[in-house]
Amino acid sequence: MKNQGAQAKTKKIAEINVLRGFSILAVLAIHTTGYFTKVQPYKTLALLGIWTDVFSQFAVPLFIAISGFVLAKNYRRNFAVSKFYVKRARSILPQYVIFSVLYTAFNHWQEMQNSSLPADLKRIAESIWHSDASYHLWFFAIIIELYIAYPLIIKGYDFCKARSKSEYFLAGTLVIQVLWMVGTHTAYANVIKVNGIAYLFYFAIGIYSFDHFAQLRTFPKSLTPIWGTMSLILTFGASFFIVIGLTTGHTYDEIPPYFTTGSELVYPVLRLVTFLFLWNLAGSLALGKNLWAKVMTKLGDYSFGIYLIHLFFNQTTIKILNSHQIGPNQWIFYPIVFTVTLILSYAGVRIISYLPFSYYLIGFSQPKVDKH
């Protein structure tokens, strides 16, 4: 067991890339099915949208867990904190700033054309500071907070691990996260903007998973249907609170907090079970050479870039469909939006990856081919 970390460091971990592929597909599903809130009247289409949306919400928690895993793999004992911060900043800040500028222009082009340059620069600066140039860029505020806290988190984790109490550390982060999430639905805690706490448990799960990587790889694949079934049951359970809110006359944005509090208690268990289900699937795909294995691996390679770029295509596709009287009340709306967004995002990131300095745009560049 002492050598498992060293072994994992010496080779690429195929399962992690497949998990990234699952996560980015879930992100696209969320930004497609999330329009169930506009389905009127409430009907089967909305119900399927709710279930798909709630299940797919594993996306960001899994990305966060993968971040914890990768950091534990590469930065453990006696690493230079200053170099760690420089490398982490290089890996996300240029991309974040560039796309904050692009999305600010994309979403406010008309207003910016009619305002002064200082006003436009102020709008851009505020969007960067508040992580709201586009609604998916909130992820960066979370990951930046967790990166900043990582040296302290890993010290706390290793302190507990040295005393064979790493599970206690996990339990502590779970309690903190659940209390935080319940608190955000009250008038007391929702004014504090340290949203990384809402993902602290998933981040710690990533660290813990690296330390138990060998055991994870031996998980029997026969359990996959069980994990999948449990994930679906818990998805229905977490969705129940939203469904009740909608069927009692509330719109989605007006559902009282006591409905969503129940969901917050279910979510950590749902996410953990879904992680295990997806881990088993990733293990099977990582060993294969078929088309699905290759597709998921490529999606994993491009996942960060797809996350950054996909809302350009998502929002443009929706505008075009709306201009042809195709909207969220129609079944055809959802597969079209999802498929077009996926294909164009993948193609866009692949093209950009060949450009010079593409790493600073999408976090990925095509490996250079040795001509000798």
C-alpha positions as CSV (number, residue, x, y, z in Angstrom):
1,M,0.0,0.0,0.0
2,K,2.9,2.4,0.5
3,N,3.8,2.4,-3.2
4,Q,0.3,3.0,-4.6
5,G,0.7,6.8,-4.7
6,A,4.1,6.5,-6.4
7,Q,2.7,4.1,-9.0
8,A,-0.2,6.4,-9.7
9,K,2.2,9.3,-10.2
10,T,4.3,7.5,-12.8
11,K,1.5,6.9,-15.4
12,K,-1.6,8.6,-16.7
13,I,-4.8,7.6,-15.0
14,A,-7.2,6.8,-17.8
15,E,-10.2,6.6,-15.5
16,I,-9.9,10.2,-14.4
17,N,-10.1,11.4,-18.0
18,V,-13.2,9.3,-18.6
19,L,-14.7,10.8,-15.4
20,R,-14.0,14.3,-16.8
21,G,-15.9,13.2,-20.0
22,F,-18.9,12.2,-17.9
23,S,-18.8,15.5,-16.0
24,I,-18.8,17.7,-19.1
25,L,-21.7,15.7,-20.7
26,A,-23.6,16.4,-17.4
27,V,-22.8,20.1,-17.6
28,L,-24.3,20.2,-21.1
29,A,-27.3,18.3,-19.9
30,I,-27.8,20.8,-17.0
31,H,-27.7,23.7,-19.3
32,T,-30.1,22.0,-21.7
33,T,-32.7,20.5,-19.3
34,G,-32.6,23.4,-16.9
35,Y,-35.2,25.0,-19.1
36,F,-37.8,22.8,-17.5
37,T,-38.5,25.8,-15.3
38,K,-40.1,27.5,-18.3
39,V,-42.4,24.5,-19.2
40,Q,-46.0,25.6,-18.8
41,P,-48.2,24.1,-17.6
42,Y,-46.3,21.6,-15.4
43,K,-46.4,18.2,-17.2
44,T,-44.4,15.1,-18.0
45,L,-41.8,17.1,-20.0
46,A,-41.0,19.2,-16.9
47,L,-40.8,16.1,-14.7
48,L,-38.2,14.4,-17.0
49,G,-36.3,17.7,-17.1
50,I,-36.2,17.8,-13.3
51,W,-35.0,14.2,-13.0
52,T,-32.3,14.8,-15.6
53,D,-31.2,18.1,-14.1
54,V,-31.0,16.7,-10.5
55,F,-29.1,13.6,-11.6
56,S,-26.7,15.6,-13.8
57,Q,-25.9,18.0,-10.9
58,F,-23.0,15.5,-10.1
59,A,-21.0,17.4,-12.7
60,V,-19.4,20.2,-10.7
61,P,-19.0,18.0,-7.5
62,L,-17.2,15.4,-9.6
63,F,-14.9,18.0,-11.2
64,I,-14.1,19.2,-7.7
65,A,-13.4,15.7,-6.5
66,I,-11.1,15.2,-9.5
67,S,-9.3,18.4,-8.6
68,G,-8.8,17.1,-5.1
69,F,-7.5,13.8,-6.5
70,V,-5.0,15.4,-8.9
71,L,-3.7,17.9,-6.3
72,A,-3.2,15.0,-3.8
73,K,-1.3,13.2,-6.6
74,N,1.0,16.0,-7.4
75,Y,1.3,18.2,-4.3
76,R,1.6,16.4,-1.0
77,R,4.3,16.7,1.5
78,N,6.9,19.5,1.5
79,F,5.8,21.1,-1.7
80,A,6.6,24.8,-2.3
81,V,3.4,26.7,-1.6
82,S,4.5,29.7,-3.7
83,K,5.2,27.5,-6.7
84,F,1.9,25.7,-6.2
85,Y,0.0,29.0,-6.3
86,V,1.8,30.2,-9.4
87,K,1.1,26.9,-11.3
88,R,-2.6,26.9,-10.2
89,A,-3.0,30.5,-11.2
90,R,-1.5,29.8,-14.6
91,S,-3.9,26.9,-15.1
92,I,-7.1,28.8,-14.6
93,L,-6.7,32.6,-14.3
94,P,-5.8,33.5,-18.0
95,Q,-8.7,31.3,-19.3
96,Y,-11.1,32.8,-16.7
97,V,-10.2,36.4,-17.5
98,I,-10.3,35.9,-21.3
99,F,-13.7,34.2,-21.2
100,S,-15.1,36.7,-18.7
101,V,-14.3,39.4,-21.2
102,L,-15.8,37.4,-24.1
103,Y,-19.0,36.5,-22.3
104,T,-19.5,40.0,-21.0
105,A,-19.3,41.2,-24.6
106,F,-21.5,38.3,-25.8
107,N,-24.2,39.0,-23.3
108,H,-24.1,42.8,-23.2
109,W,-23.0,43.7,-26.7
110,Q,-25.8,46.2,-27.4
111,E,-25.4,48.0,-24.1
112,M,-21.6,48.1,-24.5
113,Q,-21.9,49.7,-28.0
114,N,-24.0,52.5,-26.6
115,S,-21.8,53.2,-23.5
116,S,-18.4,54.7,-23.0
117,L,-15.2,52.8,-22.9
118,P,-14.6,53.5,-19.1
119,A,-18.2,52.2,-18.5
120,D,-17.5,49.0,-20.6
121,L,-14.2,48.4,-18.8
122,K,-15.9,48.8,-15.4
123,R,-18.6,46.3,-16.5
124,I,-15.9,43.8,-17.5
125,A,-13.9,44.3,-14.3
126,E,-17.1,43.8,-12.2
127,S,-18.0,40.6,-14.1
128,I,-14.5,39.2,-13.4
129,W,-14.6,40.1,-9.7
130,H,-18.1,38.7,-9.2
131,S,-17.7,35.7,-11.6
132,D,-20.9,36.5,-13.3
133,A,-20.0,37.3,-16.9
134,S,-21.9,34.1,-17.7
135,Y,-23.8,31.9,-15.2
136,H,-21.4,29.0,-15.6
137,L,-18.3,30.9,-14.6
138,W,-19.2,30.7,-10.9
139,F,-17.2,27.5,-11.0
140,F,-14.0,29.5,-11.1
141,A,-14.8,31.3,-7.8
142,I,-15.2,27.9,-6.1
143,I,-12.1,26.3,-7.5
144,I,-10.0,29.4,-6.8
145,E,-11.1,29.3,-3.1
146,L,-10.3,25.6,-2.9
147,Y,-6.9,26.1,-4.5
148,I,-6.1,28.9,-2.0
149,A,-7.2,26.6,0.9
150,Y,-5.5,23.5,-0.4
151,P,-2.2,23.7,1.6
152,L,-4.2,24.0,4.8
153,I,-6.7,21.3,3.8
154,I,-4.0,18.8,2.9
155,K,-2.2,19.5,6.2
156,G,-5.4,18.8,8.1
157,Y,-6.1,15.7,6.1
158,D,-2.6,14.3,6.6
159,F,-2.7,15.1,10.3
160,C,-5.8,12.9,10.6
161,K,-4.4,10.3,8.2
162,A,-1.2,9.9,10.3
163,R,-3.5,9.0,13.2
164,S,-5.6,6.6,11.1
165,K,-8.5,9.0,11.3
166,S,-8.8,10.3,7.7
167,E,-12.5,9.1,7.7
168,Y,-13.1,11.5,10.6
169,F,-11.7,14.3,8.4
170,L,-14.2,13.4,5.7
171,A,-17.0,13.3,8.2
172,G,-16.1,16.7,9.4
173,T,-16.0,18.2,5.9
174,L,-19.4,16.6,5.2
175,V,-20.9,18.2,8.4
176,I,-19.5,21.6,7.5
177,Q,-20.7,21.3,3.9
178,V,-24.3,20.2,4.8
179,L,-24.6,22.9,7.5
180,W,-23.4,25.5,5.1
181,M,-25.8,24.4,2.3
182,V,-28.7,24.4,4.7
183,G,-27.6,27.8,6.0
184,T,-27.6,29.3,2.5
185,H,-31.4,28.8,2.4
186,T,-31.8,31.0,5.4
187,A,-31.5,34.8,5.7
188,Y,-28.5,34.4,7.9
189,A,-25.7,32.7,6.0
190,N,-26.5,33.4,2.4
191,V,-24.8,36.8,2.5
192,I,-21.4,35.2,3.0
193,K,-19.8,34.4,-0.4
194,V,-17.4,31.6,0.3
195,N,-19.1,29.1,-1.9
196,G,-16.1,26.7,-1.9
197,I,-17.4,25.5,1.4
198,A,-20.4,24.0,-0.4
199,Y,-18.0,21.6,-2.2
200,L,-15.5,20.9,0.6
201,F,-16.6,17.3,1.2
202,Y,-16.3,16.5,-2.5
203,F,-12.8,18.0,-2.6
204,A,-11.8,15.9,0.4
205,I,-13.3,12.8,-1.2
206,G,-10.9,13.4,-4.1
207,I,-7.9,13.4,-1.8
208,Y,-9.2,10.4,0.1
209,S,-9.8,8.5,-3.3
210,F,-6.2,9.1,-4.3
211,D,-5.0,7.5,-1.1
212,H,-7.3,4.5,-1.7
213,F,-6.8,4.3,-5.4
214,A,-5.7,0.7,-5.4
215,Q,-8.9,-0.4,-3.5
216,L,-11.1,1.7,-5.9
217,R,-9.6,-0.2,-8.9
218,T,-10.6,-3.5,-7.3
219,F,-14.2,-2.6,-6.9
220,P,-16.3,-5.4,-8.4
221,K,-18.0,-4.4,-11.7
222,S,-20.9,-6.5,-10.6
223,L,-21.9,-3.7,-8.3
224,T,-22.4,-1.2,-11.1
225,P,-26.1,-1.9,-11.6
226,I,-26.6,-1.6,-7.9
227,W,-24.9,1.8,-7.7
228,G,-26.8,2.9,-10.8
229,T,-30.2,1.9,-9.3
230,M,-29.4,3.6,-6.0
231,S,-28.4,6.7,-7.8
232,L,-31.7,6.8,-9.7
233,I,-33.7,6.2,-6.5
234,L,-31.9,9.0,-4.7
235,T,-32.4,11.2,-7.7
236,F,-36.2,10.7,-7.5
237,G,-36.0,11.3,-3.8
238,A,-34.1,14.6,-4.1
239,S,-36.4,15.6,-7.0
240,F,-39.5,14.9,-4.8
241,F,-39.1,18.2,-2.9
242,I,-38.9,20.2,-6.1
243,V,-41.9,18.4,-7.6
244,I,-44.0,19.0,-4.5
245,G,-43.1,22.7,-4.7
246,L,-44.1,23.0,-8.3
247,T,-47.3,21.0,-7.9
248,T,-48.4,23.2,-5.0
249,G,-48.6,26.3,-7.1
250,H,-45.1,27.7,-6.9
251,T,-42.9,28.6,-9.8
252,Y,-39.3,27.1,-9.5
253,D,-37.8,30.4,-8.4
254,E,-40.5,30.8,-5.7
255,I,-40.3,27.4,-4.1
256,P,-39.9,28.0,-0.3
257,P,-36.5,27.2,1.2
258,Y,-37.9,24.4,3.4
259,F,-38.5,22.4,0.3
260,T,-34.9,22.7,-0.9
261,T,-33.5,22.0,2.5
262,G,-34.7,18.4,2.3
263,S,-32.9,18.0,-1.0
264,E,-29.6,19.4,0.5
265,L,-29.7,16.5,3.0
266,V,-30.0,13.9,0.2
267,Y,-27.5,15.4,-2.3
268,P,-24.2,14.3,-0.6
269,V,-25.4,10.7,-0.5
270,L,-26.7,10.9,-4.1
271,R,-23.4,12.4,-5.3
272,L,-21.3,9.8,-3.5
273,V,-23.3,6.9,-4.9
274,T,-23.3,8.4,-8.4
275,F,-19.5,8.8,-8.1
276,L,-19.2,5.1,-7.4
277,F,-21.5,4.2,-10.3
278,L,-19.5,6.4,-12.7
279,W,-16.2,5.2,-11.4
280,N,-17.1,1.6,-12.2
281,L,-18.2,2.7,-15.7
282,A,-15.0,4.7,-16.2
283,G,-13.0,1.6,-15.2
284,S,-14.7,-0.5,-17.8
285,L,-14.3,2.2,-20.5
286,A,-10.6,2.9,-19.6
287,L,-9.8,-0.7,-20.4
288,G,-11.6,-0.7,-23.7
289,K,-10.5,0.3,-27.2
290,N,-14.0,0.8,-28.7
291,L,-15.6,4.0,-30.0
292,W,-17.2,4.9,-26.7
293,A,-14.0,4.6,-24.8
294,K,-12.2,6.8,-27.4
295,V,-15.0,9.4,-27.4
296,M,-15.1,9.7,-23.6
297,T,-11.3,10.0,-23.4
298,K,-11.3,12.8,-25.9
299,L,-14.2,14.5,-24.1
300,G,-12.1,14.3,-21.0
301,D,-9.1,15.8,-22.7
302,Y,-11.2,18.8,-23.9
303,S,-13.6,19.0,-20.9
304,F,-12.1,22.3,-19.5
305,G,-12.3,24.0,-22.9
306,I,-15.8,22.7,-23.6
307,Y,-16.9,24.0,-20.2
308,L,-15.5,27.4,-21.1
309,I,-16.9,27.7,-24.7
310,H,-20.1,25.7,-24.7
311,L,-22.5,28.5,-23.7
312,F,-21.8,30.5,-26.8
313,F,-23.2,27.6,-28.9
314,N,-25.9,26.8,-26.3
315,Q,-27.4,30.3,-26.2
316,T,-27.0,30.8,-30.0
317,T,-28.8,27.5,-30.7
318,I,-31.6,28.4,-28.4
319,K,-32.0,31.8,-30.0
320,I,-32.2,30.3,-33.4
321,L,-34.8,27.7,-32.3
322,N,-36.9,30.3,-30.6
323,S,-36.9,32.3,-33.8
324,H,-38.5,29.2,-35.5
325,Q,-41.0,28.9,-32.6
326,I,-39.3,25.9,-31.1
327,G,-38.9,26.3,-27.3
328,P,-38.8,24.5,-23.9
329,N,-42.4,23.4,-24.2
330,Q,-41.5,21.1,-27.1
331,W,-39.7,17.8,-26.8
332,I,-37.5,18.3,-29.8
333,F,-36.0,21.4,-28.2
334,Y,-33.8,19.4,-25.8
335,P,-32.1,16.9,-28.0
336,I,-31.3,19.6,-30.6
337,V,-29.8,22.0,-28.1
338,F,-27.8,19.2,-26.4
339,T,-26.5,17.7,-29.6
340,V,-25.6,20.9,-31.4
341,T,-23.9,22.3,-28.3
342,L,-21.8,19.2,-27.9
343,I,-20.7,18.9,-31.5
344,L,-19.9,22.5,-32.0
345,S,-18.1,22.8,-28.6
346,Y,-16.0,19.8,-29.3
347,A,-15.1,21.0,-32.8
348,G,-14.4,24.5,-31.5
349,V,-12.1,23.3,-28.8
350,R,-10.3,20.9,-31.1
351,I,-9.6,23.7,-33.6
352,I,-8.4,26.1,-30.9
353,S,-6.1,23.4,-29.4
354,Y,-3.9,23.7,-32.6
355,L,-3.4,27.5,-32.1
356,P,-0.3,28.9,-30.4
357,F,-0.8,29.5,-26.7
358,S,-4.1,27.5,-26.8
359,Y,-3.3,26.4,-23.2
360,Y,-4.0,30.0,-22.0
361,L,-7.4,29.9,-23.8
362,I,-8.8,26.5,-23.2
363,G,-6.3,24.8,-20.8
364,F,-5.2,22.3,-23.5
365,S,-2.9,22.2,-26.5
366,Q,-2.2,19.5,-28.9
367,P,1.0,17.6,-28.1
368,K,3.9,18.5,-30.4
369,V,4.8,15.7,-32.8
370,D,8.5,14.7,-32.8
371,K,9.6,14.7,-36.5
372,H,12.8,12.9,-35.8
